[in-house]
């Protein structure tokens, strides 16, 4: 609920839209139930209720949610950009190893270093079982699958430390399978690439 990057902000907005929509629908249904208990005597226009509230209303709501979801999903896709940073994330029980295209041979364990204010594509894979890569304040969750590479776009609005975790049950110890994303300012990122920071 405290997004620190563009993808997380989009996901938070989606969450609020769905919460507000669900609340409105819940209140409408609760109102109809209350009306049904207290309705005036006489014939109820059942056909009109079935057509409008049973067919038209759900179709309109579902079509609107589908259109909104497609637009949001399109905005979350990783796109080519000139200042893109590429990193690799390999999960194993119970740690993460990160490699950096801008610093060949450099590997960090359980700490992912990224530059703040620049898009970062994380190529996620697994050495053993299915894990999930999730940094809630920066982006959505994506699975690390053995023998497959999934790419997730991260971006931090500002320098800082952001906690990441594995939210996939894959055996005893999965709850402690955590990592930290350290977003550097431009100078700090260059220092990291030169090996001046851990």
Secondary structure, DSSP 8 states (H G I E B T S, - for coil): ----SHHHHHHHHHHHHHHHHHHHHHHHHHHHHHHHHH--SS---HHHHIIIIIIIHHHHHHHHHHHHHHHHHHHHS----TT-EEEEEEEETTEEEEEETTEEEEEEESEEEEETTS-EEEEEEESSS-EEEE-TTT--EEEE-BT--EEEEE--SSSEEEEEE--S--STTGGG-EEEEEEE-HHHHHHHHTT---
